[in-house]
């Protein structure tokens, strides 16, 4: 079979790179008739594999560090209670309270790690069950009502009278909006209110839209691109004081991706933050059973 000749004037390097070959292109010289002969090394997959392996190693290292910190604290208090503070009733009461808080922190972290693992395991499988989004969001706001009262924050929810159907996994969508609304209550509490809106966009491809807006201190622009990274925190001390694990928005990102949705984040310093999720809207015939009631 004769090799295909590349016409003069064609930027072969650009075409190869656009097709997925990396920059390591070896030119072997000129063939008959002045035709360039090249060998292109398609190393993109290897590069991706190396990047994935590095991400996995970083994740394991970060998870180990996050677990090691409260575990070391627990061990230290146990040693103290078994030794110098064995008969100190006041110290025992104080230490037991701290130990309980550290144990709860470890429990939250393990739960988030398991949740993230389950979501990633099914990332390639798009949910196919119609669910009514407005009911799910209302359920989440009701569930977080006690937390809002504790923080002296009002949750204001707006939803259309018509049902808003998407294809989704009910439990994952509940987790998604719990994370967003809970973050707004914790980190935007000084704004005294959180607005949650469910709506429909009709322009172009119809979409179901849910936004969660707080009126707190906002987020500096340099942090926005990394907010959904695992274990990334704008302020480590504040996050831990609020009981954060550093995985909440990573879980949100992966749930949105599995549902083939889009996540948008807008914020300005001292002007609050808005997290917006968009899913494809679906029409649901009456005969299809729904998982919309919560």
Secondary structure, DSSP 8 states (H G I E B T S, - for coil): -------TT--HHHHHHHTT--S-EEEEEE-GGG-EEEEE---HHHHHHHHHHHHHHHHHHHHHHHHHHHHHHHHHHHHHHHTTTTT-HHHHHHHHHHHHHHHHHHHHHHHHHHHHHHHHHTTTS----EEEHHHHHHHHHHHTHHHHHHHT-EEEEE--SS--EEE--HHHHHHHHHHHHHHHHHHSGGG-EEEEEEEEE-SSS-EEEEEEEE-SS---HHHHTTTTSTT--SSHHHHHHTT--S-HHHHHHHHHHHTT-EEEEEE-TTS-EEEEEEEE-----TTS------
